[in-house]
Amino acid sequence: MRRWMGLPVAAVMLTACVTINVYFPAAEAREAAQEFVEKVIGDDAAAPEGAEQDGSPGAWVPDTRPAGAVAVLRGVDWWALVGVGSAHAQGQPDITIKTPAIQAIQARMASRFESQLRAGFDAGALGFAADGTIVVRDAAALPLKDRVAINQAVADDNRDRKAVYREVAVANGHPEWESQIRDVFARQWVSSARKGWWYQSGGGWKQK
């Protein structure tokens, strides 16, 4: 009888372990996205002080990590105390963006941004879309001779953007995180944008 009574407890603990293992580390993802985006845009990218607070892709998400006694309590390895392997209860590792595939994409995007796309953003012709891509929002702001090349650069960059969101998720062992990685990056492109650049918010366009 005692053996059967222990099964529900074991099931609950197993479920808790699985939940911890698939938790998406949002704070670490934001840090990785910031590092990646700022290397693409450049070291002089704008700080996130102008970001919105309404949950739009430009919204700056505050640090919600626990402080004080709560942080201490959360840092205790409770699973080890009850005899469960601590490997299941450890915090998520930092999100890595250091794989050869990711860094190759980053290098291409940085080169393309500096040589072709930056001028389009400065002119107001290009904007950051809500899905983490870029779009030509005002082709008339581009010199006629440059429009074909810029359109091709936008297409190439969007292909790399989609690839990097997928690669980051795969590199960290969780392909199912791709949509969450994309959302984090979408916010970071806006947060790192320079003053005067355009981005989508609430179905319309806003200027940083």
N, C-alpha and C positions, 0 to 999 in steps of 0.2 A: 504493500500500500504506500509506504514511504517513497519507494522508487518511482511510482507513478505520480505522486504529488510533486516531485521535483521537475517533471517534464515541462509544465507551463512556465516555470521560472527560467529554465534553460532556453525555452523558445523565445521568451521576451529578451533575454540577454543576447541571443544570436541575432534577433531582429535589430537590436540597438547597434550591434557591431556592424551589420550591413549598412545601416543608415549612416554611421560615421564614415565608413569607407567610401561612400558615394557622394559625400558632402562637397559642394562646389566652393572652393576657397576664393571667395569674391575679392577680399582685400589683396591677396597675393596676385590675383589676376589683374587687378587695377594697377598694381605696381609694375607688373611685367608689360602691360599695355602702354603705360606711360613711358617706360624705357624705350620700347620699340618705336612708338610714334614720334617721340622727340628726336630720335636718331634719324628718322625719315624726314621730318619737317626741318630739323636744325636746332642747334643749341639755343638760339635766340627766340624760340617759340614763346608765345604769350602764356603767362601763368593763368590758372583756372579761376582767377578772381571774378571774371565777368560771366561765369557760367550761370545758367538759370537754376532755380530751386524747385521747378514744377514737375520733375520726373521726366522731362524731355531728354533726347539724346545728349543735350548739352549740359544736363544737370550734374553738378558736382556732388558726389555722394560722400557725406562726412564719415570719418572713422568711427565705427560703432563698436570697436573692440572694448571688452569690459575692463574696468579699472579697479584698483584697490583690492579689497577682500574678495570681491566677486571673481576677479582675475585669478587670485590665489586658489580659490576653491575650484575653478574650472581647470586649473593646471594640475590638480591632483590626479594621479593615475588610478581612478576608481576601479577600473577593470582588473588591475593587478591586485588591488585589495581584496577582491572577491574571487581571485583565482583564475581570471581570464587572461589570456596572453595579451601583454601590453601592446603588441604590434597592431592589434585591431583598434586600439583606442588612441593611438598617436595622432597628433594634428596633421593636417594635410601638408605635404612638402610645398616649397615655393614653386610657382609656375615657371617652368624653364622655357626660354626662348633662344637657347644657345646651341640648338642642333644645326648641323651644316645646311639642311634644307631651309630652315627658317631664316638663318643669317644670309643665305644666298638671295632669298626673296627680299629681305630687308635692304640689302645692298642695291638690288635693282630698283626698288621703289625710291630709295634715297637719291640715286642718280637721276631717275626720271623726274622726280619732284623738283630737283634743283634746275635741271636743264629745260623742262617743258611745262610743268604744272604750276610752279610757284607764281609765274607771271599771270597765269589765268586766274588764280585765286586773288592776287593783288588787284587785278582789273575788275573783279566781280563777276567774271564769266563762269567760274567754276564754284561748286559748293559741295559741302559734305552732306550726303544723304543720310536718312535716319537708319538705314540698314548697314552702315559701315562702308558704303561705297562712295564714289564721287560722281557728280553729274555735271553736264554742261547746262547751266541754268540761264545763261544769256549769251548766245552765240554772237550776237551783234557786238558784244564788247571785245571780241577777238578780231585781230587783223584778218582780212579775207584770205591772205596767203597762208596763214597759219592754221586755219580751221580744220583742214583735213588731218594735219599732223597732230593737232591737239585732240581731236576725236579719237584717233588711233591710240594716243597715249592714255587717254581716259579708259578706253577698252582694255588696254594692256594692264593698266594699274588695277582696275577692278578684278581682272582675272587673278592677279597676284594677291589682292586683298582677300578674296574668297579662299585662295589656296592657303594663305597664312593662318586664317582662322581655323581651317581644318587641320593644318599641320601642328598648331599649338595644342589643340585638343588631343590629337593622336600622340604627339610627343610626350604628353603627360599621362598617357595611359587611359584616357577617357574620351573616346570619339564622340560620345553622347553629349559632351560639353560644348560642342561646336557652336550651337546657337547662343549659349551664354557667353562664350568667348567673343563672338561677333558683337553682342550687345555691349559688352564692356569696352571693346575697341571703338565702337560707334560713339560712345560717350567721350572716350579719350581724344578722338580726332577733333571733336568740338572744343573740349577743354584746352587742348594744346594749340588751337588755332590762333592766329594773330588777329589783332583788332582790325575790323573792316572786312574780314572774310565772312562768307555766307554759309548757313547751315539750315537744314530742315528741322522744323519743330512744330508739332501740333498740326501737321498737314500743310504748313506754309513755310515761307522762307524768312529767316531772321538774320540780321547782321551782327557779328560779334562786336 
